[in-house]
Amino acid sequence: MAAALGRPVIRPVAAGDMAAIAAIYGHHVLHGKASFETEAPDTEEMTRRRDALLEKGYPYLVAELDGEVVGYSYASAYRPRAAYGATVENSVYLRVDRAGRGMGSMLLGALIEACVARGYRQMIAVVGDSANQASVRLHLKHGFEMVGTLRNVGRKHGCWLDTVLLQRVLASD
């Protein structure tokens, strides 16, 4: 589905999206604190990661605006142990020039819907850097609750960083 001019469309990821996704994520890795990676993965590595998620049935979505991928979101395993199988962790990244325009909210909302449709029960957000209040607010807006902060667990750009944990119920018994 093509995006109408000026209006973003949320759609499943496609093979041709990976260079844009690698560029978006690479910027956050190299210049931000949301990701605790310190070296930007190339398009090939991002494609490998996407393929691994899709093979396991996790949703992976992009925001397209005027023919360009300007953001993406996906769900992944929260932890590798089998008992965590109904719990997912979410990731949402936007091109920096598109932040604060509602696209992150569109991506997260669509990701939540996709995870509910797949039968997941809990979604966890692990927000890198407690100073990232935009991400915390985004998750609170979508029904997440703050469940904890891990203090000084990562070091990046010369700073010790916290991670904020938020949780959202997707389905209950």
FENTA-V839668 format. One line per field, one symbol per residue. phi: phi as a letter, one per 30 degrees, with the letter a starting at -180 (. if undefined). burial: I if it has 9 or more other C-alpha atoms within 8 Angstrom, else O. Layout:
phi: ???
burial: ???
This chain:
phi: .dddeibdbcbddbeddddddddddeddddbcbdccdcbdddedddddddeddddciddbbbccbhicdcaabacbddbddeddeccbccbbbbdedcdicjddddddeddeedddddidcbbcccddiddddddddeddecidcdblbcdhcbbahibdbcbccbbbdcabd
burial: OOIIOOOIIIIOOOOOIIOIIIOIIIIIIIOOIIIIOOOIIOIOOIIOOIOOIIOOOIIIIIIIIIOOIIIIIIIIIIOOOOOIIIIIIIOIIIIOOIIOOOIIIIIIIIIIOIIIOOOIIIIIIIIIIIOIOOOIOIIIOIOIIIOOIIOIIOIIOOOIIIIIIIIIIIIOO
